[in-house]
Amino acid sequence: EPQACEVLENRCNSHVRMRDCATDQPCGWQYGTMLLAVPSRWRRLGVLPQLRSRGQAVWLSSRATAGTAAGQAVLERVDVSLARDGDDVALIMELVNSAYRHGELGILEDTPEKPLQRFTAVEIEALVVEGRLLVARAGDAAVGCVKLELLKVSDSSGKVGEWGGLAVDRRLQGLKLGSKLVAAAEVHLRDAWGCSEAQLELLAPVAWRHDHKERLRAWYVDRMGYRLRVPDDFDASSSRVVEGTYLDGEESGKFRLLTDSYFTVYRRELT
């Protein structure tokens, strides 16, 4: 199959799904004002002029990956900034909750009667008002977000800020958009809030391996330079929470643990 892509700037506000004409399988989509990545085989079939004339834009998942020209073009056109009035709260809520239902599978309760909700619409609206939510946008559509918090701690000589609630549209994963969001969060913590350290927490099972969580742990430590809050001491940097505990308090009825888990704290100096 041809590898070449053509990347164009495009102006459009509707969401468009595309299918591969040869396999009849979904292969691309558009997010608001986005960019166009079309394989050369499509160009030979005359698809490109049709898309231009209809004002449609496509992101092709099989081509736009990290390390490719198309993937880099996608990443460069994603803007990260504080959430603002007019952002689609329902879209952001679904983006985060979908990511967490996948990421917390087997750890937190998630049933049809009681679906896991990392954020409610009210909570997102509050974060927007308080200036504590960064949103990644492809055109006008949210494709990722991260929450910010200024902590009160006694074990640091400077200010410590925490980022969490990190979520990336699963169809755009693999483009290093998560890294772009974290970098933006760290810059905001340092420059806007005066923090000297950034903190994150990782929830993972005690008795069994959760592959997604271990990939995250490796990403935090090996790729991003985070270290245990107490250097080289996992136990001192972690809190053990037993099955059945409501992480947000029993009265809230949210985040019920299905298995004994560790909350482990990691930090990184902001320079």
Phi, psi and omega in degrees: 000137181302143183261341188292145176232154171244127183247124182231149169283145180216155179239112181198151184241356180264161178265129185231129173260146179238159175232153177284121185297333183278321186255349182062026179254147175300138182216357181195168179199173182235142173239104176048227176282104189228201180233166187247124176234109186237126178296155183298329179299322177294321180297322179294331180277000178081018182287322185302311178301325179295317180296318179300315184291332181268357178067033182257152180231144186228138167251121186262111189297324184286351182246320185274087177234162181303135179094351177259160179298319180294320179296317178296322179296320177299310184299319182294334182267001174268124181259139177242125179203173178301143175301151184220164174303136182103342174295146183282098183298319180297321179293316179297318180299314180293323178301310182291312184294325176296317179296319183285328176297326176284313186288332182258017182303127179085352182253313180246145181300133178208103183231162177303325180283333183220072183294145179294129176233106176293316177230143168264167178300321180297318180295320179294317179300321178294319178298322179296312181298321184277356181068039184239021179226121172264138182236133172267130183236135169254101189070237181260358187257136177287131178235004178182163178199165175207139182264147180240148178209137175267122187266155170254106183231156181249358185254023178217143181281345181239187177284142177240126176248146181243140169245149181193186181061029182290129179214139176231136175311125187299335179283348179249010178289151183096358180256007182067027176290326176300317178297322179294321178294316180296317178300318178294321178297316181295320178297318180294316179301318182285308190277322183271327185250353178073027182281143176260345178222148173248144182232149172219159177238143178236124176261123182214150182296151178281314195261354181212159184272127175255108189303318181297317180295322180288330173294319177297316181301315179296321179296313180300313188277308188281325186262327189251352174082018177280148181230158176306143181305317171257108188310130175062021180227092182298315183298317181289340181264000187233153172239133179267130182237133189272155177308139179094348179289140171267114186295334181258017182094138185298329182294334180283331182071014182253154169059057177276125182286134176264352183204150175304136186218159173256135164262113182247134184257131177238148178223160176213138176289141178259119182241000000 
